[in-house]
Amino acid sequence: MNSQAVEKRRETLASMCDERARMLQDQFNVSMNHLQALAILVSTFHHSKDPPAIDQITFASYAERTAFERPLTSGVAYAVKVLHHEREQFEKQQGWTIKKMYSSKKSQARNDGAAPEIPETSPVAEEYAPVIFAQDAYKHVISLDMLSGNEDRENILRARESGTGVLTAPFRLLKSNRLGVILTYAVYKSELPSNATPTERIRAAIGYLGGIFDIEALVDKLLHQLACKQSIMVNVYDTTNGKISMYGSNENNNGMYHISALNFGDPVRKHEMHCRFTQKP
Ligand code: WA2
């Protein structure tokens, strides 16, 4: 191929990759805005009304009916802040005990067809973040303490002291064992001034709304909507610390490729899209 043809091919790849990255980023951003609106809805109709106007059935049905507004999420869940001295009363009122996300027994991913384990009651801690509402596909996380898993814990702590939407690195979700990322927004007691300090935010936090992004399935669906999907291979990485794959099969490391920037709105996390042609010219 002459250099002019190579240059043309390079430009085509760059524009296809940029288009895909832009689409993914836009859909991510739309989903993120609707999660923030859902956090405000919970604050308004659950916490600021006595008795609360939201229960699991209303939450699940509202979340399901508005799922089209969050195109990259496969579900949402809401956890509340419970301090240790409130635990007994909270558990009595819910009719269940706060549980651990992961069993202390050494049994990693269970793909062996064995019966799923019954979650264990959470040990004493200063505070807990049990899920009280979830979209039906994630009902299994209700009553689990989200501070008992590393990724979820880190997200909750960062969300409540920053007041912004924060994102986990890609990790394997409970039960489905699928690769996902979670976006969390904190819900606060009263109208906080926008210049509140982290300490004020931590104290005023009352709950945590999380959107579950099923990146594998949803990026695939998104890319299928574009023409010539077959001719281009797309990989998405979290490049915050090293390179964690979020989407795509093993990248072959030869030939022409293009890297498009991705911004998912959390300044702590970095992402990239890599594209290659699947066929030689
Ligand atoms: N939701 C569903 N499956 C999970 C999971 C999770 N977290 N973590 C691991 N597997 C209530 O950010 C607050 C949901 C966490 C929100």
Boltz pocket constraint, residues with backbone or C-beta under 6 A from the ligand:
constraints:
  - pocket:
      binder: B
      contacts: [[A, 77], [A, 78], [A, 79], [A, 131], [A, 138], [A, 141], [A, 146], [A, 149], [A, 152], [A, 155], [A, 156], [A, 172], [A, 173], [A, 174], [A, 182], [A, 183], [A, 184], [A, 185], [A, 208], [A, 209], [A, 210], [A, 211], [A, 212]]
      max_distance: 6.0
